[in-house]
Amino acid sequence: MSLRSKLLFGYLIFVAALVVLGGLSAWRLREMGGVARRIISNNYDSVVAAQEMKESLERQDSAALFALLGARDKATTQLREHRAKFDTSFKKAEGNITETGEPDAIEAIRRDRDSYYQMFDAFMAKVSASTVPKNVADEVSERNEYFSRLEPQFNKLRAECDHLLQLNQRAMVGKSEAAAGVAQLWFYRTLAIAAVLVAAGLMLAFFLANRIVEPLLQLTATTAKIAGGDLNAKVVVSSRDEVGVLAAEFNRMAERIRQLRSSDMGQLFVAQQTTEAAIDSLYDPVLVTDGEGRVTRLNAAAEEIFGSEKENTGRHVGEVARDARIAGAVAEAPARSRKHSSLSVR
């Protein structure tokens, strides 16, 4: 695998971890939204219907009181309006049965509603049949009819509606608490998953970094050994990526250096280096010239007298020494066939 592929693979792992974490979080958020929608659709409509039935029932009871007070037309109008509203809300609750015990509550409301309607119709018929103006006996009879039969049935029916209301309210509270518990659980799970992914990502990053950096460190150490004279040092090639190719080429270069050192040219090069080292170690000033008398090298002692080697390299020895004797000595040197000559000046 190439170095580029390793880096790309590492980045892809991080991206995949982010995608997994983001997808998991989005899925859990969607589920929590579904729970909220189910709470509303399953229980909220029934709660509203139960409240509306209670309100309509109270308005019907008010119509009975209006009838007792002699406002029969108003009582009839209000009774008709709120009986229709009660029946509409009842149908809504009947079509939204979702909780245990709710069918029994709906059946009890239906049964008590029918009984209440029958009692109310009988009460209104009795009130309508009373003479006008009413005598004391009629008023007493009507009040007895209301308090002995109609009001108890009203209270019973209202209690059944309140039971349906509380049943759905408790269900909403229970589902809300359950949803909160699930949300908290998945919050901690998401944190745990994120921590695991981060830890795995860091481990992968360290692994890839070591796989990339370790060969470079080995290459640096081997270079230092070769620079120190250990030409037998080699880099261990453990990969086939760009760093592995570089290490292999470095080993080939070191092998060529070893071959060159063992050859005649290598030995000549070593001798040249030895000679230069010997010249540099002399306390006397030494100038090295080529066959034409141009300066090629100065040791440290000569640089103190004639200037730096960089300034004088390539100049004629006569220009550097400014002494006819030195120039003449170089000109009369018998070894014209050699590449370099040296002259010690005291």
RODO-287321 format. One line per field, with one value per residue (C-alpha): residue number from 0; x, y, z. Coordinates in Angstrom, 1 decimal. Example, Ala and Ser with C-alpha at 12.3 -4.5 7.8 and 13.67 -1.06 7.14 Angstrom:
2
i	0 1
x	12.3 13.7
y	-4.5 -1.1
z	7.8 7.1
//
This chain:
346
i	0 1 2 3 4 5 6 7 8 9 10 11 12 13 14 15 16 17 18 19 20 21 22 23 24 25 26 27 28 29 30 31 32 33 34 35 36 37 38 39 40 41 42 43 44 45 46 47 48 49 50 51 52 53 54 55 56 57 58 59 60 61 62 63 64 65 66 67 68 69 70 71 72 73 74 75 76 77 78 79 80 81 82 83 84 85 86 87 88 89 90 91 92 93 94 95 96 97 98 99 100 101 102 103 104 105 106 107 108 109 110 111 112 113 114 115 116 117 118 119 120 121 122 123 124 125 126 127 128 129 130 131 132 133 134 135 136 137 138 139 140 141 142 143 144 145 146 147 148 149 150 151 152 153 154 155 156 157 158 159 160 161 162 163 164 165 166 167 168 169 170 171 172 173 174 175 176 177 178 179 180 181 182 183 184 185 186 187 188 189 190 191 192 193 194 195 196 197 198 199 200 201 202 203 204 205 206 207 208 209 210 211 212 213 214 215 216 217 218 219 220 221 222 223 224 225 226 227 228 229 230 231 232 233 234 235 236 237 238 239 240 241 242 243 244 245 246 247 248 249 250 251 252 253 254 255 256 257 258 259 260 261 262 263 264 265 266 267 268 269 270 271 272 273 274 275 276 277 278 279 280 281 282 283 284 285 286 287 288 289 290 291 292 293 294 295 296 297 298 299 300 301 302 303 304 305 306 307 308 309 310 311 312 313 314 315 316 317 318 319 320 321 322 323 324 325 326 327 328 329 330 331 332 333 334 335 336 337 338 339 340 341 342 343 344 345
x	0.0 1.4 1.9 -0.8 -3.2 -2.3 -3.1 -6.3 -7.3 -6.8 -8.9 -11.6 -11.8 -12.3 -15.0 -16.7 -16.7 -18.3 -20.9 -21.8 -22.1 -24.1 -26.4 -26.9 -27.8 -30.2 -31.9 -32.4 -33.7 -36.1 -37.3 -37.8 -39.8 -41.9 -42.5 -43.7 -46.0 -47.4 -48.1 -50.0 -51.9 -52.7 -53.6 -53.8 -56.9 -58.6 -57.7 -59.2 -62.3 -62.8 -62.4 -64.9 -67.4 -67.2 -67.7 -70.7 -72.2 -71.9 -73.7 -76.5 -76.8 -77.0 -79.8 -81.7 -81.3 -82.6 -85.7 -86.3 -86.2 -88.7 -86.4 -87.5 -86.6 -83.1 -82.8 -83.9 -81.5 -78.5 -79.4 -79.6 -76.3 -74.2 -75.8 -74.5 -71.0 -71.0 -71.8 -69.1 -66.4 -67.6 -67.2 -63.7 -62.8 -64.5 -62.3 -59.1 -58.9 -55.2 -54.8 -55.7 -59.1 -60.1 -62.7 -64.5 -64.4 -65.9 -68.6 -69.5 -69.8 -72.1 -74.3 -74.5 -75.0 -78.0 -79.5 -78.8 -80.4 -83.6 -83.8 -83.2 -85.9 -88.3 -87.4 -87.9 -91.3 -92.3 -91.2 -93.0 -96.2 -96.3 -99.0 -98.0 -97.8 -96.4 -97.8 -95.7 -96.4 -95.1 -91.9 -91.3 -91.9 -89.5 -86.8 -87.2 -86.9 -83.7 -82.0 -83.0 -82.5 -81.0 -78.2 -76.9 -76.8 -75.0 -72.4 -72.0 -71.5 -69.1 -67.1 -66.9 -65.6 -63.1 -61.9 -61.3 -59.4 -57.2 -56.5 -55.1 -53.2 -51.5 -50.6 -49.1 -47.1 -45.9 -44.9 -43.2 -41.1 -40.3 -39.2 -37.1 -35.4 -34.8 -33.4 -31.0 -29.9 -29.2 -27.4 -25.0 -24.7 -24.0 -21.3 -19.8 -19.8 -18.2 -15.5 -14.8 -14.6 -12.3 -10.1 -10.0 -9.3 -6.4 -5.0 -5.2 -3.6 -0.7 -0.4 -0.2 2.2 4.5 4.3 5.3 7.8 9.7 11.2 12.3 13.9 15.7 16.8 18.1 20.0 21.6 22.6 24.4 26.2 27.4 28.5 30.5 32.3 30.2 29.6 28.1 25.1 21.8 18.2 15.7 13.0 9.7 7.2 6.7 5.4 7.3 9.4 10.2 11.3 13.5 15.1 15.8 17.4 19.4 20.7 21.7 23.6 25.4 26.4 27.8 29.8 31.2 32.1 33.8 35.7 37.0 38.0 41.3 39.4 38.0 41.5 42.8 39.9 40.8 44.5 43.5 41.4 44.3 46.7 44.3 43.8 47.6 48.1 45.4 47.0 50.4 51.4 53.4 51.7 51.1 49.9 48.8 48.9 48.0 50.4 50.0 50.8 47.2 46.3 43.9 44.2 45.5 45.8 44.7 48.2 48.5 45.1 46.3 49.1 47.6 43.8 41.0 41.1 37.9 39.4 42.6 41.5 42.2 44.6 48.3 50.6 52.6 49.5 48.8 52.3 53.6 57.1 59.3 61.1 57.9 56.7 60.1 60.1 56.8 57.9 61.0 59.2 60.4 57.1 55.1 53.3 51.6 48.3 49.2 52.4 52.9 55.4 56.1 56.9 58.5
y	0.0 3.4 6.2 8.2 5.2 4.8 8.5 8.3 5.1 6.9 9.9 7.5 5.7 9.1 10.1 6.7 7.1 10.5 9.2 6.3 8.5 11.1 8.5 6.8 10.2 11.1 7.7 8.1 11.6 10.4 7.6 10.2 12.3 9.3 8.7 12.3 11.9 8.7 10.3 13.1 10.9 8.2 10.2 13.9 13.6 11.4 13.9 16.8 14.7 13.9 17.6 18.6 16.0 17.3 20.9 19.9 17.9 20.9 23.1 20.5 20.5 24.3 23.9 21.8 24.7 27.1 24.9 24.9 28.7 28.9 29.7 26.7 28.1 28.9 25.6 23.7 25.6 25.1 21.4 20.7 22.5 20.9 17.4 17.5 18.7 15.9 13.2 14.6 14.4 11.0 9.7 11.1 9.3 6.1 6.1 6.6 3.7 3.0 2.2 -0.7 -0.1 2.5 0.3 -0.3 3.5 4.3 1.7 3.0 6.6 5.3 3.5 6.4 8.9 7.1 6.9 10.6 11.5 9.5 11.1 14.6 14.2 13.0 15.9 18.4 16.8 17.1 20.7 21.6 20.0 22.0 24.7 28.4 29.9 27.0 26.1 25.0 21.3 21.5 23.3 20.8 17.9 19.3 20.0 16.4 15.1 17.0 16.3 12.8 11.4 13.8 15.3 12.0 10.6 13.8 13.4 9.7 10.5 13.3 11.0 8.5 11.3 12.3 8.7 8.6 11.9 10.7 7.4 9.1 11.7 9.0 7.2 10.4 10.9 7.3 7.5 10.8 9.5 6.3 8.5 10.6 7.5 6.1 9.5 9.7 6.1 6.7 10.0 8.0 5.3 7.9 9.4 5.9 5.2 8.5 7.9 4.4 5.9 8.7 6.2 3.9 6.9 8.0 4.4 4.2 7.7 6.6 3.3 5.1 7.7 5.0 3.1 6.3 7.9 4.8 4.0 7.6 7.5 4.3 6.0 9.0 6.8 4.8 8.0 9.1 5.8 6.0 9.6 8.3 5.8 2.7 1.8 -1.6 0.0 -0.8 0.3 -2.4 -2.3 -3.3 -1.7 -1.2 2.3 5.5 5.3 1.7 2.6 5.4 3.0 0.4 3.1 4.3 0.8 0.6 3.9 2.6 -0.6 1.5 3.5 0.3 -0.9 2.4 2.4 -1.1 -0.2 1.6 4.8 4.5 3.8 6.9 8.9 7.7 8.5 12.0 12.5 11.3 13.7 16.6 15.7 15.6 19.0 20.5 19.2 20.8 23.9 25.3 27.2 25.0 26.0 23.4 24.3 22.6 22.2 25.8 27.2 28.1 27.6 24.7 24.5 26.2 24.9 26.8 28.2 29.5 31.1 33.2 34.6 34.7 34.9 32.4 29.5 30.6 34.0 32.5 29.3 29.6 32.5 32.1 31.5 34.6 36.7 35.0 34.9 38.1 36.6 35.8 33.1 31.1 31.6 30.5 27.5 26.4 27.0 24.9 22.0 18.9 16.9 18.7 15.4 15.3 17.1 18.8 20.2 21.5 24.0 24.6 28.2 29.2
z	0.0 -1.0 1.5 -0.2 0.2 3.9 4.5 2.5 4.3 7.7 6.6 5.3 8.6 10.4 7.9 8.3 12.1 11.8 9.3 11.6 14.7 12.8 11.3 14.7 16.3 13.5 13.7 17.5 17.1 14.5 16.9 19.7 17.3 16.5 20.2 20.6 17.7 19.1 22.4 20.7 18.3 20.9 24.0 23.3 21.1 23.7 26.4 24.4 23.6 27.3 28.3 25.6 26.8 30.4 29.2 27.0 29.9 32.2 29.7 29.5 33.3 33.1 30.6 33.1 35.7 33.1 32.6 36.4 36.3 33.5 30.6 28.6 25.1 26.2 28.0 24.8 22.5 24.9 25.3 21.6 20.9 23.6 23.2 19.6 20.8 23.4 20.7 18.4 21.1 22.1 18.6 18.5 21.7 20.6 17.4 19.3 21.7 22.5 26.2 28.4 30.1 27.6 25.9 29.2 29.9 26.5 27.0 30.5 29.0 26.2 28.7 31.2 28.3 27.0 30.5 31.0 27.7 28.6 32.0 30.6 28.0 30.6 32.8 30.0 29.1 32.7 33.0 29.7 30.9 34.1 34.3 34.0 36.4 38.3 41.7 44.6 44.1 40.5 41.5 44.3 41.9 39.3 41.8 43.2 39.6 39.0 42.3 42.8 39.3 36.8 38.9 40.1 36.6 35.5 38.2 37.3 33.6 34.3 36.5 33.7 31.4 34.0 34.3 30.6 30.8 33.7 32.0 29.0 31.0 33.0 29.8 28.4 31.6 31.5 27.9 28.4 31.3 29.3 26.3 28.6 30.0 26.6 25.5 28.4 27.8 24.2 25.1 27.3 24.6 22.0 24.2 24.7 21.0 20.3 22.9 21.4 17.9 19.0 20.8 17.8 15.6 17.8 17.9 14.1 13.8 16.0 14.1 10.7 12.1 13.4 10.1 8.3 10.7 11.9 8.5 8.2 11.6 10.6 7.4 9.3 11.8 9.0 7.2 10.3 10.6 7.0 7.5 10.5 8.3 8.9 5.2 6.2 7.7 6.0 6.2 7.0 4.2 5.8 3.4 -0.3 -0.2 -1.2 2.0 1.4 -2.2 -0.8 1.7 -1.0 -3.2 -0.2 0.4 -3.3 -3.0 0.1 -1.7 -4.6 -2.1 -0.6 -4.0 -4.9 -1.7 -2.4 -5.9 -7.1 -7.5 -4.0 -2.6 -4.5 -3.1 0.4 -0.2 -1.4 1.7 3.9 2.2 2.6 6.3 6.7 5.0 7.2 10.3 9.6 11.6 8.7 5.9 2.8 -0.6 -3.2 -6.9 -10.1 -13.0 -14.2 -10.8 -9.8 -6.1 -5.4 -1.6 1.4 4.9 8.0 8.6 5.0 5.2 8.2 5.9 2.4 3.1 2.9 0.5 -1.1 -2.1 -3.5 -5.2 -9.0 -8.7 -9.7 -6.8 -7.7 -7.2 -3.9 -2.4 -4.1 -3.7 -6.8 -5.1 -4.4 -8.0 -9.3 -7.1 -8.4 -12.0 -11.5 -9.9 -11.6 -11.3 -14.1 -14.8 -11.4 -10.8 -7.6 -6.0 -2.5 -1.1 2.6 3.5 6.7
//
